[in-house]
Amino acid sequence: MLDHIFLTVSDVERSIAFYEKVLPILGITTRHDYDGRRGPAGHPDLKGFGTKGRMFFWLSQGAAMPGSVHVGFVADSEAIVNAAYREALAAGATEIHPPGPQLHYDPRYYAAQVRDLDGHSLEFVFKSWQHGS
């Protein structure tokens, strides 16, 4: 189980605006800024997103390396996958694959995939067997 991930982006303010549009659809509604000077020497400033008192998705300013990261976000339904996909595209993402069953994994694996503004691969995923359906 993961606790958090840091994603390095080329323009942190632009990325905050993008993720503030997309993540609330997935229930990720809390924002927090962390001042890197509070940490050990060289710790970056971080812009965090989370929910239910837990911050787990963090952005830091730097040289983006999009081929090195793929982030899969849990969606609570196929409708949420569809909505997150549409909002991501409206906010400037580019399509990798549209919403639909990912039969190469499992017929109950429903997902869509986009590239964020820096080219990082994002997937919005609903796995019905993990939601009691």
Secondary structure by P-SEA (a helix, b strand, c coil): cccbbbbbbccaaaaaaaaaaccccccccbbbbbccccccccccbbbbbbccccccbbbbbcccccccbbbbbbbccaaaaaaaaaaaaaacccccccccccccccccccbbbbbcccccbbbbbbccccccc
